[in-house]
Amino acid sequence: MFCQRNPKSCPLIEVLDPGQYMHGDIDIRKHVHSYRMFDGKEWSDNKGQKISDLTDLWTDDLVTFMLGCSFSFEEALINANIPVRHMELG
């Protein structure tokens, strides 16, 4: 609902079914650079440290939300020869 109400700043690209961790040939539990898990009250590590693999923490009730960012469209802009300001400015 948050993403639906804030589509420009938080574009929702995909929502996987509960427990689903494969998206194509990507295992979402271990193919993302780092993770932070929040159980509604606190972060899973209690220290704010990032986690590199969720395999041992994964449960069948977890839901994956894939959010977009500028990387979702920058490549298309560059391929169309449309300038990307922050890249132009270094």
N, C-alpha and C positions, 0 to 999 in steps of 0.2 A: 504494500500500500504506500509506503514511503517513496519508493521509486516511481510509482504511478503518479504521485502528487508532485514529484520533483524530477520530471523526466529530462530536463536540460542538464542539471548538475549531476544526476545519478541515473544514467540510462540503463535500463534493465535489458540485457541481451538474451538471457536464457535462465530458466529455473528448472532444475532437475527434480525428478520425483524423489520422495523421501527414500533415503538409503542408496540411491543411485550415485555412483562415483565415476562411472565411465562416460565420457563425452567424446564420441568418435573413438579415436585411438589414444585419447588422453585419460590417464588415471588422475582425477582431480585431487586425490589424497596425497600424491607425491610429485606431481609435475608442475606445481606452482612454486615460485621462488621461496616464499615463506608464508606462514599462516599465523593468525591469532584467533583463538577460540574464546568465545564469550558465552556463558551459560545463562545470561539474563541478570546475573548479580556480580560476577567477577570474571576476570580473565583466567583461563585454564591453568596458566603457569604462575599466577599471582605475582609475577615480577615484570610483566610486560615483555618478556623475551619472546622472540619469534620462534616458531616451530617449523622444521623443514620437511616433516613427513607426518601425515595424520593417520597412517595405517593402523597403528595401535590404539588410537583414540576414536576411530570411526565406529559409529553405531547406525543401525538401520533406520533411525528416526531423524538423522541429520538431513538437511535440505541444502543444496548448493545453489547459490545465486551468483550469476555471472554478470558483473557490472561493466559497462563500457566506460571509456575515458577518451581523452584526445587521441590516444594511439589507435582507437577504433576507426578513425576516419582520416588521420594524417597521411597515411600512405596513399589513399585515394586522391587527396588534394595534391600531393607531390607528383603522382603519376599524371595528373591532369594539368601540371605546370601552374598550379595555383599556389602563390606564396604562403608560407606558414610563418607568421610574424616572429614568434619566439625563436625559430630556427634561423631566420634571417639575422636576428640580433645576436645570435650566438648564446 
